Amino acid sequence: MKRIIATSALALVTLAGAAQAASVTSADLHAISNYVPNNVAVEDLSDTQVLKVLNAIHSGDSEGEKRQIVRALLK
């Protein structure tokens, strides 16, 4: 029973991530461009990178911590 629940939860998370990746807007890309270094082309980021960066940007961390996390994600 636990295995079924865990598998279902994993499937929901995966589907939610895929749905969110499909709905990346120009506003999201603009927000990301405020945090990435100038030499990074935001348009060339993969869906996974975009989601990770958006999660970091929308976290409760300070602005400096957000910038460090984003830079670490894009290395």
N, C-alpha and C positions, 0 to 999 in steps of 0.2 A: 504494500500500500504506500509506504514511504517513497518507494522508487517511482511509482506512478505520479505522485504529487510533485516530486522533484523534477521529473521529466516534463510535466505540464508547466511548471514554473519556468523552466529553462526555455521551453518552446515559446511561452508568452513573452519573455524578455527578448528573445531573438526576433520574434515578429514585431515587437514594439520598436526595436532598434532599426529594423528594415523599413518600417513605416516612417520613422522619423528621418531616416536617411533620404527617403524619397521626397520629403517635404522641406529640404534645405532651401531657404529663401535667400534673396539678394540681401535682405536685412541681416541674416545670419552671417553671410560672407563679409558684409561691411563690419559687423561687430568683431569678427575674427581678425580682419585687417588692422584693427586698432591694437591688437595684442601681438601679432607676429612681427618678426624682424622685417625690415624693408626688402631684403633679398629673397623673400619667400613669396611665390605667386600663389595667392589664396585659391585661385581658380584651378590650380593643378593638384590640390590636396585630394586624397582619396576620401570616400564617404566615411570610412572608419576614422581617419584623422580629423575630419570635420566634426564628427560626433564627439570624439574625445576632447577636442579643443572647446567645443560648445559646453560640454560638461564642466570643464575647468573654469570657463568664463562665468558660468552661472552658479558656481559654487559660492560658499559663504566666506571664502578666503579673502585676504586683503588684496588690493590691486597688484602690489609687488609680488606676492605669492602666485597670483594668477599668471602674471607675465613669466615668472620662472617656470611654472608648470607647463605653460604653452611652449616655451622655448625647448624644454626638455622633451616634450612630446614630438616636436618637429625635427629633432636631431637625427 
